[in-house]
Amino acid sequence: MHKYEIILYWSEEDKVFVAEVPELSGCITHGESQEEALAAAQDAVQLWIDTSKEFGDPIPKPKGRRPMLA
């Protein structure tokens, strides 16, 4: 399991749960349930990392939780 922050939310427009990984540009997926979206996000993170390695692109280190905004 990777340690990147995943933001999980319901999309009323699409009627699915969306999972975004903000530290990895364009890494976003969805699922019918929260669990499905989260599992898909873990797969997407691994694919993102594998693709970056293949092309020699930099891979950011996980920063963890973003600070809360006031």
Chimera marker file (.cmm) of the C-alpha trace (Angstrom):
<marker_set name="trace">
<marker id="1" x="0.000" y="0.000" z="0.000" r="1" g="1" b="0" radius="0.5"/>
<marker id="2" x="1.237" y="3.446" z="-0.902" r="1" g="1" b="0" radius="0.5"/>
<marker id="3" x="1.237" y="6.387" z="1.476" r="1" g="1" b="0" radius="0.5"/>
<marker id="4" x="-0.142" y="9.076" z="-0.810" r="1" g="1" b="0" radius="0.5"/>
<marker id="5" x="-3.123" y="11.090" z="0.351" r="1" g="1" b="0" radius="0.5"/>
<marker id="6" x="-6.362" y="9.985" z="-1.302" r="1" g="1" b="0" radius="0.5"/>
<marker id="7" x="-9.385" y="12.279" z="-1.312" r="1" g="1" b="0" radius="0.5"/>
<marker id="8" x="-12.625" y="10.327" z="-1.522" r="1" g="1" b="0" radius="0.5"/>
<marker id="9" x="-15.972" y="11.985" z="-2.254" r="1" g="1" b="0" radius="0.5"/>
<marker id="10" x="-19.398" y="11.381" z="-3.769" r="1" g="1" b="0" radius="0.5"/>
<marker id="11" x="-20.079" y="12.853" z="-7.219" r="1" g="1" b="0" radius="0.5"/>
<marker id="12" x="-23.765" y="13.665" z="-7.464" r="1" g="1" b="0" radius="0.5"/>
<marker id="13" x="-23.347" y="14.388" z="-11.177" r="1" g="1" b="0" radius="0.5"/>
<marker id="14" x="-21.793" y="10.991" z="-11.973" r="1" g="1" b="0" radius="0.5"/>
<marker id="15" x="-23.491" y="9.018" z="-9.163" r="1" g="1" b="0" radius="0.5"/>
<marker id="16" x="-20.187" y="7.398" z="-8.111" r="1" g="1" b="0" radius="0.5"/>
<marker id="17" x="-17.542" y="7.781" z="-5.426" r="1" g="1" b="0" radius="0.5"/>
<marker id="18" x="-14.462" y="9.567" z="-6.757" r="1" g="1" b="0" radius="0.5"/>
<marker id="19" x="-10.941" y="9.003" z="-5.447" r="1" g="1" b="0" radius="0.5"/>
<marker id="20" x="-8.266" y="11.596" z="-6.239" r="1" g="1" b="0" radius="0.5"/>
<marker id="21" x="-4.545" y="11.417" z="-5.474" r="1" g="1" b="0" radius="0.5"/>
<marker id="22" x="-3.552" y="15.107" z="-5.550" r="1" g="1" b="0" radius="0.5"/>
<marker id="23" x="0.198" y="14.487" z="-5.312" r="1" g="1" b="0" radius="0.5"/>
<marker id="24" x="0.158" y="12.470" z="-8.555" r="1" g="1" b="0" radius="0.5"/>
<marker id="25" x="-1.016" y="14.628" z="-11.441" r="1" g="1" b="0" radius="0.5"/>
<marker id="26" x="-4.071" y="13.196" z="-13.167" r="1" g="1" b="0" radius="0.5"/>
<marker id="27" x="-4.395" y="10.241" z="-10.792" r="1" g="1" b="0" radius="0.5"/>
<marker id="28" x="-8.147" y="10.000" z="-10.275" r="1" g="1" b="0" radius="0.5"/>
<marker id="29" x="-10.605" y="7.115" z="-10.407" r="1" g="1" b="0" radius="0.5"/>
<marker id="30" x="-14.073" y="6.128" z="-9.242" r="1" g="1" b="0" radius="0.5"/>
<marker id="31" x="-16.246" y="3.286" z="-8.008" r="1" g="1" b="0" radius="0.5"/>
<marker id="32" x="-19.797" y="2.353" z="-7.095" r="1" g="1" b="0" radius="0.5"/>
<marker id="33" x="-18.804" y="2.181" z="-3.395" r="1" g="1" b="0" radius="0.5"/>
<marker id="34" x="-16.179" y="3.885" z="-1.254" r="1" g="1" b="0" radius="0.5"/>
<marker id="35" x="-14.286" y="0.596" z="-1.002" r="1" g="1" b="0" radius="0.5"/>
<marker id="36" x="-14.337" y="0.101" z="-4.768" r="1" g="1" b="0" radius="0.5"/>
<marker id="37" x="-13.104" y="3.659" z="-5.406" r="1" g="1" b="0" radius="0.5"/>
<marker id="38" x="-10.333" y="3.284" z="-2.827" r="1" g="1" b="0" radius="0.5"/>
<marker id="39" x="-9.169" y="-0.057" z="-4.286" r="1" g="1" b="0" radius="0.5"/>
<marker id="40" x="-9.186" y="1.448" z="-7.778" r="1" g="1" b="0" radius="0.5"/>
<marker id="41" x="-7.138" y="4.399" z="-6.480" r="1" g="1" b="0" radius="0.5"/>
<marker id="42" x="-4.484" y="2.060" z="-5.061" r="1" g="1" b="0" radius="0.5"/>
<marker id="43" x="-4.263" y="0.337" z="-8.453" r="1" g="1" b="0" radius="0.5"/>
<marker id="44" x="-4.097" y="3.713" z="-10.210" r="1" g="1" b="0" radius="0.5"/>
<marker id="45" x="-1.246" y="4.867" z="-7.939" r="1" g="1" b="0" radius="0.5"/>
<marker id="46" x="0.769" y="1.758" z="-8.785" r="1" g="1" b="0" radius="0.5"/>
<marker id="47" x="0.102" y="2.236" z="-12.509" r="1" g="1" b="0" radius="0.5"/>
<marker id="48" x="1.075" y="5.922" z="-12.242" r="1" g="1" b="0" radius="0.5"/>
<marker id="49" x="4.357" y="4.991" z="-10.532" r="1" g="1" b="0" radius="0.5"/>
<marker id="50" x="5.123" y="2.159" z="-12.983" r="1" g="1" b="0" radius="0.5"/>
<marker id="51" x="4.488" y="4.439" z="-15.963" r="1" g="1" b="0" radius="0.5"/>
<marker id="52" x="6.667" y="7.196" z="-14.493" r="1" g="1" b="0" radius="0.5"/>
<marker id="53" x="9.505" y="4.720" z="-13.952" r="1" g="1" b="0" radius="0.5"/>
<marker id="54" x="9.156" y="3.415" z="-17.518" r="1" g="1" b="0" radius="0.5"/>
<marker id="55" x="9.497" y="6.907" z="-18.960" r="1" g="1" b="0" radius="0.5"/>
<marker id="56" x="12.102" y="8.115" z="-16.456" r="1" g="1" b="0" radius="0.5"/>
<marker id="57" x="9.797" y="10.738" z="-14.994" r="1" g="1" b="0" radius="0.5"/>
<marker id="58" x="10.228" y="11.899" z="-11.387" r="1" g="1" b="0" radius="0.5"/>
<marker id="59" x="8.047" y="10.309" z="-8.720" r="1" g="1" b="0" radius="0.5"/>
<marker id="60" x="7.152" y="12.591" z="-5.823" r="1" g="1" b="0" radius="0.5"/>
<marker id="61" x="7.624" y="11.284" z="-2.307" r="1" g="1" b="0" radius="0.5"/>
<marker id="62" x="4.374" y="11.007" z="-0.353" r="1" g="1" b="0" radius="0.5"/>
<marker id="63" x="3.791" y="14.064" z="1.826" r="1" g="1" b="0" radius="0.5"/>
<marker id="64" x="0.906" y="12.590" z="3.769" r="1" g="1" b="0" radius="0.5"/>
<marker id="65" x="-1.962" y="14.595" z="5.102" r="1" g="1" b="0" radius="0.5"/>
<marker id="66" x="-2.358" y="18.150" z="3.893" r="1" g="1" b="0" radius="0.5"/>
<marker id="67" x="-2.632" y="20.825" z="6.586" r="1" g="1" b="0" radius="0.5"/>
<marker id="68" x="-6.146" y="21.871" z="7.552" r="1" g="1" b="0" radius="0.5"/>
<marker id="69" x="-7.267" y="25.235" z="6.233" r="1" g="1" b="0" radius="0.5"/>
<marker id="70" x="-8.607" y="27.762" z="8.707" r="1" g="1" b="0" radius="0.5"/>
<link id1="1" id2="2" r="1" g="1" b="0" radius="0.2"/>
<link id1="2" id2="3" r="1" g="1" b="0" radius="0.2"/>
<link id1="3" id2="4" r="1" g="1" b="0" radius="0.2"/>
<link id1="4" id2="5" r="1" g="1" b="0" radius="0.2"/>
<link id1="5" id2="6" r="1" g="1" b="0" radius="0.2"/>
<link id1="6" id2="7" r="1" g="1" b="0" radius="0.2"/>
<link id1="7" id2="8" r="1" g="1" b="0" radius="0.2"/>
<link id1="8" id2="9" r="1" g="1" b="0" radius="0.2"/>
<link id1="9" id2="10" r="1" g="1" b="0" radius="0.2"/>
<link id1="10" id2="11" r="1" g="1" b="0" radius="0.2"/>
<link id1="11" id2="12" r="1" g="1" b="0" radius="0.2"/>
<link id1="12" id2="13" r="1" g="1" b="0" radius="0.2"/>
<link id1="13" id2="14" r="1" g="1" b="0" radius="0.2"/>
<link id1="14" id2="15" r="1" g="1" b="0" radius="0.2"/>
<link id1="15" id2="16" r="1" g="1" b="0" radius="0.2"/>
<link id1="16" id2="17" r="1" g="1" b="0" radius="0.2"/>
<link id1="17" id2="18" r="1" g="1" b="0" radius="0.2"/>
<link id1="18" id2="19" r="1" g="1" b="0" radius="0.2"/>
<link id1="19" id2="20" r="1" g="1" b="0" radius="0.2"/>
<link id1="20" id2="21" r="1" g="1" b="0" radius="0.2"/>
<link id1="21" id2="22" r="1" g="1" b="0" radius="0.2"/>
<link id1="22" id2="23" r="1" g="1" b="0" radius="0.2"/>
<link id1="23" id2="24" r="1" g="1" b="0" radius="0.2"/>
<link id1="24" id2="25" r="1" g="1" b="0" radius="0.2"/>
<link id1="25" id2="26" r="1" g="1" b="0" radius="0.2"/>
<link id1="26" id2="27" r="1" g="1" b="0" radius="0.2"/>
<link id1="27" id2="28" r="1" g="1" b="0" radius="0.2"/>
<link id1="28" id2="29" r="1" g="1" b="0" radius="0.2"/>
<link id1="29" id2="30" r="1" g="1" b="0" radius="0.2"/>
<link id1="30" id2="31" r="1" g="1" b="0" radius="0.2"/>
<link id1="31" id2="32" r="1" g="1" b="0" radius="0.2"/>
<link id1="32" id2="33" r="1" g="1" b="0" radius="0.2"/>
<link id1="33" id2="34" r="1" g="1" b="0" radius="0.2"/>
<link id1="34" id2="35" r="1" g="1" b="0" radius="0.2"/>
<link id1="35" id2="36" r="1" g="1" b="0" radius="0.2"/>
<link id1="36" id2="37" r="1" g="1" b="0" radius="0.2"/>
<link id1="37" id2="38" r="1" g="1" b="0" radius="0.2"/>
<link id1="38" id2="39" r="1" g="1" b="0" radius="0.2"/>
<link id1="39" id2="40" r="1" g="1" b="0" radius="0.2"/>
<link id1="40" id2="41" r="1" g="1" b="0" radius="0.2"/>
<link id1="41" id2="42" r="1" g="1" b="0" radius="0.2"/>
<link id1="42" id2="43" r="1" g="1" b="0" radius="0.2"/>
<link id1="43" id2="44" r="1" g="1" b="0" radius="0.2"/>
<link id1="44" id2="45" r="1" g="1" b="0" radius="0.2"/>
<link id1="45" id2="46" r="1" g="1" b="0" radius="0.2"/>
<link id1="46" id2="47" r="1" g="1" b="0" radius="0.2"/>
<link id1="47" id2="48" r="1" g="1" b="0" radius="0.2"/>
<link id1="48" id2="49" r="1" g="1" b="0" radius="0.2"/>
<link id1="49" id2="50" r="1" g="1" b="0" radius="0.2"/>
<link id1="50" id2="51" r="1" g="1" b="0" radius="0.2"/>
<link id1="51" id2="52" r="1" g="1" b="0" radius="0.2"/>
<link id1="52" id2="53" r="1" g="1" b="0" radius="0.2"/>
<link id1="53" id2="54" r="1" g="1" b="0" radius="0.2"/>
<link id1="54" id2="55" r="1" g="1" b="0" radius="0.2"/>
<link id1="55" id2="56" r="1" g="1" b="0" radius="0.2"/>
<link id1="56" id2="57" r="1" g="1" b="0" radius="0.2"/>
<link id1="57" id2="58" r="1" g="1" b="0" radius="0.2"/>
<link id1="58" id2="59" r="1" g="1" b="0" radius="0.2"/>
<link id1="59" id2="60" r="1" g="1" b="0" radius="0.2"/>
<link id1="60" id2="61" r="1" g="1" b="0" radius="0.2"/>
<link id1="61" id2="62" r="1" g="1" b="0" radius="0.2"/>
<link id1="62" id2="63" r="1" g="1" b="0" radius="0.2"/>
<link id1="63" id2="64" r="1" g="1" b="0" radius="0.2"/>
<link id1="64" id2="65" r="1" g="1" b="0" radius="0.2"/>
<link id1="65" id2="66" r="1" g="1" b="0" radius="0.2"/>
<link id1="66" id2="67" r="1" g="1" b="0" radius="0.2"/>
<link id1="67" id2="68" r="1" g="1" b="0" radius="0.2"/>
<link id1="68" id2="69" r="1" g="1" b="0" radius="0.2"/>
<link id1="69" id2="70" r="1" g="1" b="0" radius="0.2"/>
</marker_set>
